[in-house]
């Protein structure tokens, strides 16, 4: 039986960043791609102030949907949420997909940077930030429609939610030791030109994980699932097929 696939988006995006994967995989398996608290069309709720709450929200939703075990995929902040889900609920996760993310806790400089950005977003809104980082989120050679989609997601995010998530993310746990104890198969994916989470970060996760596959997507930056969806989906499809065959 095909394992349900749960897709956790990054910051400051929403579930539509996974549209190519939802389209590709939903005919054959249950695909669940929620909007995180404060993002997209998520219900109004107090902002997340403790990072672990994102993982608890995801699992609460899956409980409501009657999904007991699942393959969990996350990109960027979503990958860190996926790691926290595994930390809190390891028996629920059948496979782990970590895309363009990293496991280390924030550095002191990073903490200051995230708090400063949170202050800026509250003061200025999302548009200036989105303009500045667009061609780091996706490669300059990305299709115009992909750039437009990414920019639209960023500018649609509520500044209050984005700021709260940045502050929570600044205080998130360190997951590096956790990765060495992961007992399920893992797939690590990264864009070859990702400046936020370079290939070296992906290689380190691949080395730490006991049972993992590493896939580097050429010609992509921080969002290879949107920039090179066919290649990303091929790697994810092979991984899911292995999970299904194993019945793990």
C-alpha positions in Angstrom: 0.0 0.0 0.0 1.3 3.5 -0.9 2.4 5.4 2.1 0.8 8.8 2.6 3.1 11.7 1.7 3.2 14.8 3.9 4.8 17.9 2.4 5.9 20.7 4.7 6.6 24.1 3.0 9.4 26.5 3.8 9.5 30.1 4.9 8.0 32.4 3.8 5.9 30.3 1.5 2.7 28.2 1.5 1.6 24.8 0.5 1.4 25.8 -3.2 5.2 25.5 -3.4 4.5 21.8 -3.6 2.1 22.0 -6.6 4.3 20.0 -8.9 4.6 17.2 -6.3 0.9 17.3 -5.4 0.1 16.9 -9.1 2.6 14.1 -9.7 1.9 11.9 -6.7 -1.7 12.4 -5.6 -3.1 10.1 -8.2 -1.4 7.1 -6.6 -1.2 8.0 -2.9 -2.7 10.3 -0.3 -0.7 13.6 -0.4 -1.2 16.1 2.4 0.3 19.6 2.0 -0.9 21.9 4.8 -0.4 25.6 5.2 1.6 26.1 8.4 0.2 28.2 11.1 0.3 31.8 10.0 0.9 31.0 6.3 -1.3 30.8 3.3 -4.9 30.0 4.1 -4.2 28.6 7.5 -6.9 29.5 10.1 -6.3 32.5 12.3 -4.4 31.5 15.4 -1.8 32.9 17.8 1.6 32.9 16.0 4.0 30.2 16.6 6.5 31.4 19.2 8.2 28.0 20.0 9.5 26.2 16.9 8.5 22.8 18.1 4.8 23.9 17.8 5.0 23.7 14.0 5.7 19.9 14.3 2.9 19.5 16.9 0.5 21.4 14.5 1.4 19.0 11.7 0.8 15.9 13.7 -2.4 17.3 15.2 -3.7 17.8 11.7 -2.7 14.2 10.7 -4.5 12.9 13.8 -7.6 14.8 12.6 -7.3 13.2 9.2 -6.8 9.7 10.5 -3.2 9.4 9.2 -1.2 7.3 11.5 2.1 6.8 9.7 3.5 8.7 6.7 6.5 9.7 4.7 7.5 13.2 5.7 9.1 15.7 3.4 10.2 19.3 4.2 12.1 22.0 2.4 14.2 24.6 4.2 12.4 25.5 7.4 10.0 22.7 6.4 12.9 20.3 6.6 13.7 21.5 10.1 10.1 21.0 11.0 10.3 17.5 9.6 13.3 16.9 11.8 11.4 18.1 14.8 8.5 15.9 13.9 10.9 12.9 13.9 12.3 14.1 17.2 8.9 14.2 18.8 7.0 11.5 16.9 9.6 9.0 15.5 7.1 6.1 15.4 4.9 8.0 13.0 7.5 8.6 10.3 8.2 5.9 7.7 10.6 7.9 5.6 12.2 11.3 5.8 12.9 13.7 2.9 15.1 16.7 3.8 15.4 19.2 1.0 17.6 22.3 1.0 17.8 22.4 4.8 20.3 22.1 7.6 20.2 20.6 11.1 22.4 22.9 13.2 21.1 25.3 15.7 21.3 28.9 14.9 24.7 30.7 15.5 24.8 33.8 17.6 25.2 35.9 14.5 22.3 34.0 12.9 20.1 34.7 15.9 20.8 38.4 15.6 20.1 38.4 11.9 16.8 36.6 12.2 15.6 39.0 14.9 16.7 42.0 12.9 14.8 40.6 9.8 11.7 40.0 12.0 11.9 43.6 13.1 12.3 44.8 9.5 9.4 42.7 8.2 7.1 44.1 10.9 8.2 47.6 10.0 8.3 47.4 6.2 6.2 44.4 5.1 7.2 41.6 2.8 7.7 43.3 -0.6 11.2 44.7 -0.3 12.5 41.5 1.2 10.9 39.4 -1.5 12.5 41.6 -4.2 15.9 41.2 -2.6 16.0 37.4 -2.1 14.0 36.2 -5.1 17.0 35.2 -7.2 18.6 33.4 -4.2 15.4 31.5 -3.6 15.4 30.3 -7.2 18.3 30.4 -9.8 18.4 33.4 -12.1 17.8 31.0 -15.0 14.5 29.8 -13.4 11.4 30.1 -15.6 9.5 33.4 -15.2 6.4 31.7 -14.0 8.4 30.0 -11.3 9.9 33.3 -10.2 6.4 34.9 -10.2 5.0 32.1 -8.1 7.8 32.3 -5.5 7.5 36.1 -5.3 3.7 35.9 -4.9 4.0 33.4 -2.0 6.5 35.6 -0.2 4.5 38.8 -0.6 1.3 37.1 0.4 2.7 35.9 3.8 1.6 38.0 6.7 4.5 39.9 8.2 3.4 39.1 11.7 3.5 35.4 11.0 6.8 35.6 9.2 8.4 37.6 12.1 7.1 35.2 14.7 8.5 32.2 12.8 11.9 33.9 12.4 12.1 34.4 16.1 11.0 30.9 16.8 13.5 29.6 14.3 16.3 31.5 15.9 15.8 29.4 19.1 15.2 26.1 17.4 17.0 22.9 18.7 20.1 21.4 17.2 19.2 18.3 15.2 22.6 17.0 14.2 22.8 14.3 16.9 19.2 13.3 16.1 20.1 12.6 12.5 22.6 9.9 13.6 19.7 8.1 15.3 17.2 8.1 12.5 16.0 4.6 11.9 14.0 5.1 8.7 15.2 5.7 5.1 16.0 9.3 4.2 16.4 11.2 1.0 18.5 14.4 1.0 18.0 16.7 -1.9 19.7 20.1 -2.6 20.0 22.5 -5.4 23.5 22.7 -6.7 23.4 26.5 -6.6 21.7 26.9 -3.3 23.4 29.8 -1.3 21.2 29.4 1.8 21.9 25.6 2.3 24.9 24.7 0.2 25.7 21.2 -1.1 28.2 20.8 1.8 25.3 21.0 4.3 23.4 18.3 2.4 26.5 16.1 2.2 27.0 16.4 6.0 23.4 15.3 6.6 23.8 12.4 4.2 26.9 11.3 6.1 25.1 11.6 9.5 22.0 9.7 8.5 22.4 5.9 8.8 20.3 5.1 5.7 20.2 7.9 3.2 20.4 8.8 -0.5 21.8 12.2 -1.7 20.5 13.8 -4.8 22.0 17.1 -6.1 19.8 19.0 -8.6 21.9 20.8 -11.2 20.7 24.3 -12.3 18.6 24.8 -9.2 19.0 27.0 -6.1 16.9 26.8 -2.9 13.7 25.4 -4.4 14.6 22.6 -6.8 11.1 21.1 -6.4 9.8 24.1 -8.3 12.8 24.9 -10.5 13.5 21.3 -11.7 10.3 19.5 -10.8 10.8 16.5 -13.2 14.2 15.7 -11.7 13.0 16.3 -8.1 9.9 14.1 -8.7 12.0 11.3 -10.2 14.2 11.2 -7.1 11.3 11.4 -4.8 9.3 8.8 -6.7 12.2 6.3 -6.5 12.4 6.9 -2.8 8.7 6.5 -2.2 8.7 3.3 -4.3 11.3 1.8 -2.0 9.3 2.7 1.1 6.2 1.1 -0.4 8.1 -2.1 -1.3 9.6 -2.4 2.1 6.3 -1.8 3.9 8.3 0.1 6.5 
